[in-house]
Amino acid sequence: MDGYALRHDDLATQCSTTLPISQRITAGDIPVELAASSAARIFTGAAIPAGADTVIPQEQSHAENGRVAFDAPASIGQHIRRAGEDIEQGSSFLSAGSRIQPQAMGLIGANGIATIPVFRRLKVALLSTGSELLMPGSALQNGKRYNANHFILTGLLQALGCEIIDCDTIPDKLSATISALEAAASDADLVISSGGVSVGEEDHIKAAIEQLGKLEIWKLNIKPGKPLAFGEVNNTPFFGLPGNPVSLFVTFCLFARPYILRLQGVEHVQPQTIRVQAQFNHTKKSSRQEYIRSRLLTSEYGSEVKTFGKQGSGILSSTVWANSLTIIPPGSSITPGDQVEVIPFNELIT
C-alpha cells in the first residue's frame, strides 16, 4: 500500500507532531537508512528503508510543505511484509509427487526458480472397440451408434495433462483387436480401450490380452462398471474399460485416474470423500458396491445430496446433471436423513 514509513521510536509522537519527509521510495528503488524523527514516502511494492519498522497508510495522513501529519495511532510492524515470512530460508515448499497447479507455478517463480524437474507428459493410446460405432458428423445408420466413449476419455485424459495417441476404432474381430493393441502398445506408456470386455462372442479384449501379455484384473464387484480389464500388452500397462458410457466414466474416475496419477509421479491419488445427509430413497439392496450419480446441494439444514432419477449405465445425461458420486455399500439401503459418503466430481475429473 502507499503510505509513510516510520521508526518505532517516532510512533509515540506521530499523532501530536509533524515529521519531515526525508525520502521518496518507489518500487525498485534502493532506499537509504531512515533518519530518526523523519518519515519516508513509500509506494506499493517498495523496499522498507533500514531503521523503519512501521508503515502508516496515506489515507491516515496529511502531507504539506515537505512534512506529514498522521490522524491515527499506529502499532509497530503494521503493513510490512518481512523477508522470509512466506518461505523461510532453507525450507522446502513443494515436495516430490506434487501436481504443479497455477498457484504453485507462481510460488516457484516468486522464489527465483527458473526451471524444475518434472515428469514428462504421459502418452496414452486410446482405442474404441465395436463394429457398430460411428463418429459424430456422419449419418446415423440402422444398427449403428455414435462413439461417445472416445470423447469422454479424451476429455478426462486432457484434464490430466496426458498426450493422447488417437487410434482407430477396432472392428469386432480377434485378429483386428490383437493388431490394434500391439501397435498401440509400441508407441504409448499406457493403453486404454473402451468396450469389448464383457462375455459376448464378439468381445475379444480378454483373449487378445492373454495372447499379448497378461491379465491381472477381470471384473469388479461394483455398479456400474462390472466389466473391467487391467493387465499388460507387451509390457505396456493396459486398461480395458466398459462399453456403456456411464460405466466407462465411473471406472475411469475410480481406477484409471489414480493409476495415471501414479505414473505421473503424484503421491496422493485417491479422491477425498465427504459425508452428507441423503435426500433420496434407495431401497433395492445390491450385492455390489454402487456409485450413484448425484448432486450435492446446500440448504438451510446444511449440505445434502440428491440422486438422478434414472441410474442405468447408458443414461449419459446423468453424468452431466450430477456433480458427485454417492457410494452405496453392498447390502445397504438408504432413506432420507441417512448419512452417506459422497465423492465430488472435482475430486475425480481434474
TAWO-V722891 format. One line per field, one symbol per residue. ss: DSSP state (H for helix, E for strand, C for the rest). psi: psi as a letter, one per 30 degrees, with the letter a starting at -180 (. if undefined). burial: I if it has 9 or more other C-alpha atoms within 8 Angstrom, else O. Layout:
ss=???
psi=???
burial=???
This chain:
ss=CCEEEECHHHHHHCCCCCEEEEEEECCCCCCCCCCCCEEEEECCCCCCCCCCCEEEEHHHEEEECCEEEECCCCCCCCCCCCCCCCCCCCCCCCCCCCCCCHHHHHHHHHCCCCCCCCCCCCEEEEEEECCCEECCCCCCCCCCEECHHHHHHHHHHHHCCCEEEEEEEECCCHHHHHHHHHHHHHHCCEEEEECCCCCCCCCCHHHHHHHHEEEEEECCCEECCCCCEEEEECCEEEEEECCCHHHHHHHHHHHHHHHHHHHCCCCCCCCCCEEEEECCCECCCCCCEEEEEEEEEEECCEEEEEECCCCCCCCCHHHHHCCEEEEECCCCCECCCCEEEEEEHHHCCC
psi=lkbkkllfffeffffgllkkjflkklkfljllkkllhllkkklkflkkkkfkgkkkkffglkkkhglklkflllkkfkhkjkkgfdjkkflkfklkgkkjleeeeeeeefggjellklklkkjkkkkkkjffklkkflkklkgllkieeeeeeeeeeefgglkkjjllkklikeeeeeeeeeeeffflfkkklklggaglfgjgeeeeefefclkfkjklhlklgejkkkbkjhgkkkkjllfkeeeeeeeeefeeeeeeeeffgkejfkkkllklkkhlkifjkkflkkjkklkklkafgaklkllkekglfgiffefeelglkkkjlkgllklkflklkkjkffffg.
burial=OIIIIIIIOIIOOIIOOIIIIIOOIIIOOOIOOIOOOIIIIIIOOIIIIOOIIIIIIIOIIIOOOOIIIIOOOOOOOIOIOOOOOOOOOOOOOOOOOIOOOOOIIOOIIOOOOOOOOOOOOIIIIIIIIIOOIIOOOOOOOOOIIIIOIIOIIIOIIIIOOIIIIOIOIIIIIIOIIIOIIIOIIOOIIIIIIIIIIOOOOOIIIIOIIIOIIIIOOIOOOIIIIIIIIIIIIOOIIIIIIIIIIIIIIIIIIIOIIIIOIIOIIIIOIOOOOOOIIIIIOOOOIIOIIIIIIIIIOOOOOOIIIIIIOOIOIOIIOIIOOIIIIIIIOIOIIIIIOOOIIIIIIOIIOO
